[in-house]
Amino acid sequence: MITLTINGEQQEVEKGLSLRSLLINLGLGEKPVVVELNRQALSPSEFEEKTLNKGDELEIITIAAGG
């Protein structure tokens, strides 16, 4: 297990987990999201290839339509 900071809160996850797998585990796998990993914005095409490491900081924002 490794510790990440997700939206300001520490959370333990499996070592070697991909960002895509984390999003699925959080119930966000099919939702449009913006993800910042260690203060760098990622495109959705990068989610599968990014492996999370101990101490990573994530900001995850869900996108909702409305007006």
Secondary structure, DSSP 8 states (H G I E B T S, - for coil): -EEEEETTEEEEE-TT-BHHHHHHHTT-TTS-EEEEETTEEE-GGGTTT-B--TT-EEEEEE-----
